[in-house]
């Protein structure tokens, strides 16, 4: 495409400032205290799509937060690209670990980003990456180089399970009709090694509650005589892995996809330094399922992790009690062919069965989604690969991700189209963590690369 680099360079400061303004809005979907801010963000996205060149934009109400839908249809006979993203963000906690306020974006230089990175909640996941698509559309419409039709579906509940988006997709199939779905909510290997995500893990997320006595008890008068729910919960959780870090839930691995030695060898070609990995995380050694490498453990193998655990007294000083209840939030990342609802049922049955007498266990499913694999011989993948080759000067590596975007499998089921995952983040961007950031170089490189996907997808679809 003509003049794309010069256009991005010319409007660089404006692109950055617009993103910063968007990041200032605390659109935390998980916390009702931020409800007005989430709704304000939807309004801001609508205005941005209108300015970028969409002919029609609407805020579609759901039972939760709204979906922003936009479209630019230039010719019904041309292919249609559906862009998906989300405008909600993770809670910023723990606040004390942020080096700058999470909703007061600042630009700082880092070792990986000497040109600067924007530090703020949502900078990479997913406001920054979503907004690349808005600016890419602006370039194509303002220079009259949009080669095909485009639709946008930007939701506000991705971080809480996309429950209402599922309903929206199922009831608006004609509105969302497309030839390929384009998403930037993943990452790439490095700034000099581009990659395209070809697989996502599924997810099952549950909350567990263990109840012992009917009230908090004095730990001196009752200690050793009644079951302590916190102790019990810790033992139950510890039993979910064996000495090889293999998950012990009966039936958990029955449908796990096992990659061939050749496929594992292809994965191993991706540049990876274990020492750099450990240094970046400040850990002495890695940890995980025996028999698999680090990159295999976090991409092609299922996992079970405790995301939060609490109970009893956690305030300042001491309070000697045996708590009546203890709680934990647990996520299981799943690989293709593992059905998240089946896994949730297996977990519930097993966890309830290992509770000792004197306790009661409640397992509350939260949300989940299926895994996804996209073929590398599809028109969409080939178009993305050519786009990266143009802007990075080298062919991207296909790579499976350990993350989950539960809605992707539903897209294929309901809309009958493949999803292409063109992510520009890095593993070091601290998504879901304090000090989340997104490199300015990555942000602008995404805006340069995305229009080329449209160009090649249109050409290859003829």
Secondary structure, DSSP 8 states (H G I E B T S, - for coil): -TTHHHHHHHTHHHHHHHHHHHHTS--BTT-GGGHHHHHHHHHHHHHHHHHHT-SEEEEE--SSS-EEEEEE-S-TTS-EEEEEEE--B-----GGG-SS-TTS-EEE--SS-TT-EEESTTTTTTHHHHHHHHHHHHHHHHTT---SEEEEEEES-GGGT-HHHHHHHHH-TTTT--SEEEE--SB-SBTTB-EEEEEE-EEEEEEEEEE-SSS-EEHHHHTTTS--HHHHHHHHHHTTB-TTS-B-STTTTTT-----HHHHHHHTTS---HHHHHHHHT-SS----TTS-HHHHTTTS-EEEEEEEEES--SSS---EE-SEEEEEEEEEE-TT--HHHHHHHHHHHHHHT--TT-EEEEEEEEEE--EE--TTSHHHHHHHHHHHHHHSS--EEEE-S---THHHHHHHHH---EEE---B-GGG-TTSTT-EEEHHHHHHHHHHHHHHHHHHHHHT-
